[in-house]
């Protein structure tokens, strides 16, 4: 059976396309790429943006209260049985009054005398069918609380924007920390791999010495244990780095199945390029201060709102309606539609409410005082954070320099001891000990790098100068 070329092409291309679709997307990101991605996809950032949109709709609702409200209504009423109204017999009373006024006599020639009780009349009023259509206008001409609400709209919007900025700064700081710690993790893996190569070389040399009778089996075993420890350390470090990538993806809002490759590097010189002395700290640069100040302004509006409740409330209302009255359901035919219209202006003047308004004003004043105290404490906290983070950064850089020199010294000691060991002038115990010292020095250096990364980011954020 001959296969047509088109089917052969499909058999080749479709599986290849499916395979390509199953391959995780690879993202090669700089730190700036990571931050830009996070500002579009991070859950907290998107939630803060939605909060701004929610505030926009709240402001629209407040604005709507100041506009006239126009509503239309239509309806019909069917009265299968018209209600009966009972009232005094005023017709008989009127008739007797006329007869007496005209001095009409009865058959006996005597004046007509009205009875003491004329009784009641039962009557039905209305029609069986009623239909109406109306336009209703209501306009709040003045309400103190609505007036203040209109004034506070921009401040409320600015508050949500400031909250977004705080969220943005927090996400940026965390991404920078994790990003550069992962970049530094590559340096740590390179150091571990170099140690594994050294240990493999040591194990190979020790085995050769043992084969030729120049050392004991114990030294071979010790080298194998050291290699196993190094391989375990590498596995644990790799696992920590892998988990760090998952954490960074979560911060960014990136799907876990996508591949993330970090392209930036970090050096000791970059960590030490701080511009610490040139940074002029101003607590107003912190978005938290802006948020607190806006909260204070809203509290001031709140006091104003409660004070305005002492003012009268004015409103305008109007109705224009058409009404039809029928004994048959023939509203769509000929017949009269009667017009009803009215316009009214009302004024509601507050007089006494049991001191509720006064209580609300005092409560709002106490809340404003709380906000002022919080701002004072916030400024003090900012100053403390700047001083502390600057000290931590200076200490981290000092430690980084010290540990780098210590690691270099440990490498020199190891190389010299290794040469002596190869020349038979040092024991295997000596080489194992100096290698352990080298590993400890390297770990201390890597920890110093991690600490310097965190300290620098903390200082820049505390001073309100976080880049990106």
ROMARKE-794166 format. One line per 4 residues: number of its first residue (from 0); their letters; for each residue x, y, z of C-alpha. Coordinates in steps of 0.1 Angstrom, whole numbers. Layout:
NUM	a	X/Y/Z ~ ...
END
This chain:
0	xxxx	0/0/0 ~ 14/34/-10 ~ 13/62/15 ~ 4/96/1
4	xxxx	30/124/7 ~ 5/146/26 ~ -2/118/52 ~ 36/112/55
8	xxxx	41/149/62 ~ 13/149/89 ~ 28/118/105 ~ 61/137/109
12	xxxx	50/172/118 ~ 20/165/142 ~ 41/145/167 ~ 69/171/165
16	xxxx	44/199/171 ~ 29/180/201 ~ 63/175/215 ~ 71/212/212
20	xxxx	39/221/229 ~ 48/198/259 ~ 82/214/263 ~ 82/240/292
24	xxxx	88/276/281 ~ 123/289/289 ~ 126/324/303 ~ 160/340/304
28	xxxx	155/369/328 ~ 175/397/342 ~ 165/411/375 ~ 146/439/357
32	xxxx	127/412/336 ~ 118/394/368 ~ 104/426/384 ~ 85/436/353
36	xxxx	70/401/351 ~ 60/402/388 ~ 43/436/385 ~ 20/421/359
40	xxxx	15/386/374 ~ 20/386/411 ~ -12/380/430 ~ -6/407/456
44	xxxx	1/433/430 ~ -29/424/410 ~ -50/425/441 ~ -37/459/449
48	xxxx	-45/471/414 ~ -80/457/417 ~ -84/476/450 ~ -78/508/430
52	xxxx	-105/499/405 ~ -129/491/434 ~ -122/525/449 ~ -130/541/415
56	xxxx	-164/525/416 ~ -169/536/452 ~ -161/572/441 ~ -186/568/413
60	xxxx	-213/558/438 ~ -205/588/460 ~ -208/611/429 ~ -241/595/419
64	xxxx	-256/606/452 ~ -251/642/442 ~ -269/638/409 ~ -307/639/403
68	xxxx	-323/604/405 ~ -350/598/379 ~ -371/567/379 ~ -401/556/358
72	xxxx	-429/534/370 ~ -460/518/355 ~ -487/497/368 ~ -523/486/368
76	xxxx	-548/478/396 ~ -578/455/392 ~ -606/457/417 ~ -629/427/414
80	xxxx	-649/440/443 ~ -647/477/450 ~ -644/485/487 ~ -676/497/505
84	xxxx	-674/530/523 ~ -699/537/551 ~ -706/573/562 ~ -734/593/579
88	xxxx	-765/600/558 ~ -757/636/550 ~ -782/636/521 ~ -812/631/544
92	xxxx	-798/657/568 ~ -795/682/540 ~ -830/674/527 ~ -846/679/561
96	xxxx	-826/712/565 ~ -841/725/532 ~ -876/715/542 ~ -873/732/575
100	xxxx	-859/763/560 ~ -888/765/535 ~ -913/759/563 ~ -928/729/545
104	xxxx	-956/712/565 ~ -966/676/568 ~ -1000/662/560 ~ -1013/673/593
108	xxxx	-1002/708/588 ~ -974/705/614 ~ -938/716/608 ~ -915/688/596
112	xxxx	-892/677/624 ~ -858/660/616 ~ -852/627/632 ~ -823/624/658
116	xxxx	-804/598/637 ~ -804/598/599 ~ -786/565/597 ~ -756/555/575
120	xxxx	-751/554/537 ~ -732/525/521 ~ -715/533/488 ~ -687/520/465
124	xxxx	-663/545/451 ~ -638/539/423 ~ -637/519/391 ~ -628/483/384
128	xxxx	-596/490/364 ~ -569/516/370 ~ -537/522/351 ~ -509/547/356
132	xxxx	-475/556/344 ~ -452/581/362 ~ -418/598/362 ~ -403/604/397
136	xxxx	-375/629/403 ~ -355/630/435 ~ -325/653/440 ~ -305/657/471
140	xxxx	-298/694/470 ~ -275/694/500 ~ -263/668/525 ~ -232/676/546
144	xxxx	-220/640/545 ~ -224/637/508 ~ -206/670/503 ~ -176/659/523
148	xxxx	-176/625/505 ~ -172/643/472 ~ -143/662/486 ~ -126/631/499
152	xxxx	-128/611/467 ~ -93/620/454 ~ -77/613/488 ~ -93/579/490
156	xxxx	-80/571/455 ~ -45/583/464 ~ -46/561/495 ~ -52/530/473
160	xxxx	-25/540/449 ~ -1/544/479 ~ -10/510/492 ~ -2/496/457
164	xxxx	32/513/458 ~ 39/497/492 ~ 30/463/478 ~ 51/469/447
168	xxxx	81/479/468 ~ 78/448/490 ~ 76/425/460 ~ 106/442/444
172	xxxx	127/439/475 ~ 119/402/479 ~ 126/394/443 ~ 160/412/444
176	xxxx	170/393/475 ~ 160/359/461 ~ 173/366/426 ~ 208/375/437
180	xxxx	209/348/464 ~ 202/323/436 ~ 229/339/414 ~ 253/336/444
184	xxxx	242/300/447 ~ 259/293/413 ~ 291/306/429 ~ 286/282/458
188	xxxx	280/253/434 ~ 312/261/416 ~ 331/261/449 ~ 316/227/458
192	xxxx	324/212/424 ~ 360/224/428 ~ 362/208/462 ~ 348/175/447
196	xxxx	375/176/421 ~ 401/181/448 ~ 387/153/468 ~ 385/130/438
200	xxxx	422/138/431 ~ 431/132/467 ~ 412/99/467 ~ 430/88/435
204	xxxx	464/98/449 ~ 457/80/482 ~ 446/49/465 ~ 478/49/444
208	xxxx	499/54/476 ~ 480/25/492 ~ 486/3/462 ~ 523/10/464
212	xxxx	523/5/502 ~ 530/41/511 ~ 498/46/532 ~ 472/28/551
216	xxxx	437/16/540 ~ 424/39/567 ~ 435/70/548 ~ 417/57/516
220	xxxx	385/52/537 ~ 388/87/551 ~ 391/102/516 ~ 361/83/505
224	xxxx	341/95/534 ~ 351/131/527 ~ 341/126/490 ~ 307/112/501
228	xxxx	302/142/524 ~ 310/166/496 ~ 286/149/472 ~ 259/151/499
232	xxxx	266/188/504 ~ 263/193/467 ~ 229/175/466 ~ 216/195/495
236	xxxx	228/228/480 ~ 213/220/447 ~ 180/211/464 ~ 180/244/482
240	xxxx	187/263/450 ~ 159/244/432 ~ 135/253/459 ~ 147/289/457
244	xxxx	137/290/420 ~ 102/277/429 ~ 100/305/455 ~ 111/331/430
248	xxxx	85/319/405 ~ 58/321/432 ~ 69/357/439 ~ 67/365/402
252	xxxx	34/347/396 ~ 51/324/370 ~ 38/289/364 ~ 59/263/382
256	xxxx	63/242/350 ~ 81/270/331 ~ 118/272/331 ~ 136/302/346
260	xxxx	172/311/338 ~ 188/340/356 ~ 212/359/334 ~ 226/386/358
264	xxxx	257/381/378 ~ 268/393/413 ~ 303/402/423 ~ 319/414/455
268	xxxx	326/447/439 ~ 289/451/430 ~ 279/444/466 ~ 304/470/479
272	xxxx	293/497/454 ~ 268/511/479 ~ 268/549/477 ~ 259/548/514
276	xxxx	274/581/522 ~ 258/599/492 ~ 223/587/500 ~ 203/615/517
280	xxxx	174/599/536 ~ 141/616/537 ~ 113/597/555 ~ 88/613/530
284	xxxx	104/590/503 ~ 89/560/520 ~ 55/550/506 ~ 44/540/541
288	xxxx	46/576/552 ~ 25/588/523 ~ -1/562/532 ~ -2/573/568
292	xxxx	-5/610/557 ~ -34/602/535 ~ -50/582/563 ~ -47/613/585
296	xxxx	-63/634/558 ~ -92/610/556 ~ -96/612/593 ~ -98/650/590
300	xxxx	-126/645/564 ~ -143/622/588 ~ -145/649/615 ~ -158/673/589
304	xxxx	-184/648/578 ~ -198/644/613 ~ -198/681/619 ~ -218/687/588
308	xxxx	-246/665/601 ~ -256/695/622 ~ -266/713/590 ~ -300/710/574
312	xxxx	-306/686/546 ~ -324/699/515 ~ -340/679/487 ~ -361/684/457
316	xxxx	-387/659/444 ~ -412/659/416 ~ -438/636/400 ~ -453/636/366
320	xxxx	-479/609/360 ~ -508/598/338 ~ -537/579/352 ~ -566/561/335
324	xxxx	-598/549/352 ~ -620/523/335 ~ -648/499/342 ~ -635/478/314
328	xxxx	-600/468/306 ~ -596/490/275 ~ -566/511/283 ~ -552/507/248
332	xxxx	-583/521/232 ~ -599/555/234 ~ -604/571/268 ~ -591/598/290
336	xxxx	-557/598/307 ~ -556/623/336 ~ -524/642/344 ~ -510/643/379
340	xxxx	-479/664/386 ~ -463/680/417 ~ -430/695/427 ~ -419/697/463
344	xxxx	-388/711/481 ~ -380/697/516 ~ -358/708/544 ~ -348/685/572
348	xxxx	-335/704/602 ~ -317/684/629 ~ -326/696/664 ~ -318/669/689
352	xxxx	-305/633/684 ~ -295/623/719 ~ -260/637/715 ~ -252/610/688
356	xxxx	-236/636/665 ~ -214/650/692 ~ -203/615/701 ~ -194/608/665
360	xxxx	-173/640/663 ~ -154/632/695 ~ -148/596/683 ~ -134/609/650
364	xxxx	-112/634/668 ~ -97/606/689 ~ -91/585/658 ~ -72/615/643
368	xxxx	-50/617/674 ~ -43/580/671 ~ -32/585/635 ~ -9/615/644
372	xxxx	7/593/671 ~ 11/565/646 ~ 28/589/621 ~ 52/601/648
376	xxxx	61/565/657 ~ 64/556/620 ~ 90/584/614 ~ 109/572/644
380	xxxx	108/537/631 ~ 120/548/597 ~ 151/565/613 ~ 158/533/633
384	xxxx	155/511/602 ~ 179/533/582 ~ 205/534/610 ~ 202/497/617
388	xxxx	202/486/581 ~ 232/509/574 ~ 251/493/603 ~ 242/458/592
392	xxxx	254/466/557 ~ 287/480/568 ~ 292/449/590 ~ 282/426/562
396	xxxx	308/442/538 ~ 335/441/565 ~ 326/404/571 ~ 326/397/534
400	xxxx	361/412/529 ~ 374/393/559 ~ 359/360/549 ~ 372/364/513
404	xxxx	407/369/526 ~ 403/340/550 ~ 391/317/521 ~ 421/328/500
408	xxxx	444/320/529 ~ 428/286/534 ~ 433/278/497 ~ 470/287/500
412	xxxx	474/265/531 ~ 456/237/513 ~ 477/240/482 ~ 510/240/502
416	xxxx	499/211/523 ~ 488/192/492 ~ 523/197/477 ~ 539/184/509
420	xxxx	515/155/510 ~ 524/146/474 ~ 561/148/484 ~ 556/127/515
424	xxxx	562/156/539 ~ 527/157/552 ~ 503/130/564 ~ 468/123/551
428	xxxx	455/136/584 ~ 471/170/576 ~ 455/172/541 ~ 421/161/554
432	xxxx	423/188/582 ~ 433/216/559 ~ 406/206/534 ~ 380/208/562
436	xxxx	393/242/571 ~ 391/253/534 ~ 355/241/532 ~ 346/259/564
440	xxxx	362/291/551 ~ 343/288/518 ~ 310/282/535 ~ 316/313/557
444	xxxx	324/333/526 ~ 292/322/508 ~ 272/330/539 ~ 288/365/540
448	xxxx	278/370/503 ~ 242/361/512 ~ 242/384/542 ~ 256/413/522
452	xxxx	229/408/495 ~ 201/410/521 ~ 218/439/540 ~ 222/460/509
456	xxxx	186/455/498 ~ 173/462/533 ~ 192/495/535 ~ 181/507/500
460	xxxx	145/499/509 ~ 147/515/543 ~ 161/547/528 ~ 134/547/501
464	xxxx	160/544/473 ~ 153/508/461 ~ 162/508/424 ~ 143/492/395
END
